[in-house]
Amino acid sequence: MQDKIWLSSPHMGGNEQKYVNEAFDANWVAPLGPNVDGFERDLAAYLEAPVEVAALSAGTAALHLALIECGVKYGDEVICQSMTFSASANPIAYCGATPVFIDSENETWNMCPVALKEAIEYRRAKGKTPKAIIVVHLYGMPAKMDEILNIADQYSIPVIEDAAEALGSKYKGRACGTFGRFGILSFNGNKIITTSGGGALVCHSKEDKDKAVFLSTQARDNAPHYQHSQIGYNYRMSNIVAGIGRGQMEVLQDRVEARRKMHDFYVELFEKTAGVVVFTEPSSEYFSNHWLSAVTIDPDVAGLTREDLRLAMQEENIESRPLWKPMHLQPVFADAPYYGTGVSEKLFDNGLCLPSGSNLTDNDRERIASVINKVFSKQQSV
Ligand SMILES: *Cc1c(COP(=O)(O)O)cnc(C)c1O
């Protein structure tokens, strides 16, 4: 059996260990220190916006703190894109609030502004204005931020941007993660850069960042003894992990370029394949980091399903995966309200993510092309 080709695997740049060693040498083996400060500075500079970044233990932790800072409490409702990874929605439940799920639109696969507006109107008619809106930039594709921010402004609802998959993506020239009241980033092992595990909260004021750091370090009041007047969390990033992040920041732009080249590779590969569409930016206003390349397969035209392709690739030890199963179809969220017209369900039925790592080799691409060409030539010649 040939080596496994992964969907997305860690890709170190070379200097990560240098920063980690510096932390050991100075005994900064704690959730604070020069690497944490440096990583936060590097991220803020990369986002090219006047933002304050708090490095945390996970993207999920960043979302949780964003909700708390938006004042989300027990019994509240929070709007969330349905088509996403469960980590976008779970922190709503941590707060004792109820998620209200919104369908996708077909161009960006992200939150549909029409369904969003409808949902807010319905929830208000029932007596509750949602406390926050969580919009996701799925697979690195920017959501329709102008439309979404307009609607959010109309009802004065803060927007939290889940940019866990979209570091390096831009909408109208501006970095994803910098549009909302808060943005969140993830450095989990499968993301475009990784710290093995970690995340960040992107804030627009020092006050908001200080609050996040305070909450993430057990909410200690300013006193010589341990004094607490709020519930705290243990969510701060360690200085060791941040060292990996500093090394990764040195190569982030290369990683974005490599992922975008993988997307181009699939566009070319499927150019003449009827019934297959490679997920691509709807216009030049959108710049995706193409964290994961994905396709939709129309079985009636292509003569096979996304599951046929997935299994054929699996046989060659190549990983691929169905798109995120929408949250409103998940057993755990069965009781949550949902607004939409079935776009995300159809995407889930027909969509497949393909190997997209920045460390894939020419030989890997040949193996991928070979199985895809084999599967489709078999189908389309009959
Ligand atoms: C990875 C991911 C998260 C969670 O980030 P962690 O760092 O793994 O906690 C949240 N939302 C989306 C869309 C993700 O892909």
The ligand as a Tripos MOL2 file, in Angstrom:
@<TRIPOS>MOLECULE
LIG
   15    15     1     0     0
SMALL
NO_CHARGES

@<TRIPOS>ATOM
      1 C1        -11.3700   24.1950   13.4420 C.3       1 LIG1
      2 C2        -12.5990   24.9720   13.5420 C.ar      1 LIG1
      3 C3        -13.0390   25.5260   14.7550 C.ar      1 LIG1
      4 C4        -12.4470   25.1860   16.0800 C.3       1 LIG1
      5 O1        -11.1370   25.4800   16.2620 O.3       1 LIG1
      6 P1        -10.2970   24.6550   17.3790 P.3       1 LIG1
      7 O2         -9.0140   25.4240   17.4090 O.co2     1 LIG1
      8 O3        -10.1170   23.2790   16.8520 O.co2     1 LIG1
      9 O4        -11.0440   24.7040   18.6430 O.co2     1 LIG1
     10 C5        -14.1460   26.3440   14.7530 C.ar      1 LIG1
     11 N1        -14.8210   26.5910   13.6220 N.ar      1 LIG1
     12 C6        -14.4540   26.0660   12.4460 C.ar      1 LIG1
     13 C7        -15.2410   26.4130   11.2350 C.3       1 LIG1
     14 C8        -13.3450   25.2200   12.3620 C.ar      1 LIG1
     15 O5        -13.0100   24.6780   11.1930 O.3       1 LIG1
@<TRIPOS>BOND
     1     1     2 1
     2     2     3 ar
     3     2    14 ar
     4     3     4 1
     5     3    10 ar
     6     4     5 1
     7     5     6 1
     8     6     7 2
     9     6     8 1
    10     6     9 1
    11    10    11 ar
    12    11    12 ar
    13    12    13 1
    14    12    14 ar
    15    14    15 1
@<TRIPOS>SUBSTRUCTURE
     1 LIG1         1 GROUP 0 **** ****
